[in-house]
Amino acid sequence: MASKGILEFIVFALVFILFVAHQKIRILDGCRDSIRKRGRYIGPNLDCKNTCRNTDMPCVCRILTPIDEVSISARKRLAYC
């Protein structure tokens, strides 16, 4: 019985991680021009705005890695988080 509960938890955790990772990719792709480190700030385009509205931004911001931070401006990203 306990192993069934552990297995269910693992499956749920994997599905959740995949869902959040997909949202992260959508934000990084859809808002690339607005959050990149180089250059001046460019306001979000319609695709970026729609993606942000349909995304759990605090959750996505928590899973950004140091590698992501190399190309993403924290200052520009704060407008979305």
C-alpha positions, 0 to 999 in steps of 0.5 A: 500500500505504501509503495502505491502512494509513493509511486503516485506521488512520484508520478504527480511530481514528474507531471508537475515538473514537466508542466512548469518546465514547459511554461519556462520554455514558453516564457524564454521563447516568447519574451526573449526580446524583452528579457535579454540582458543585452540592449535596452529594454523593449516592451513585451510583444502581444505573444509575450503578454499572452504567455505571461497571462497564461503562466504561473510566473512565480513558479517559473521564476523559481526554477530559472537556473544560473545558466538562464541568468546568463542571458536573462536580465533580472531587472527586466524579468522582475517586471513579469515575476 
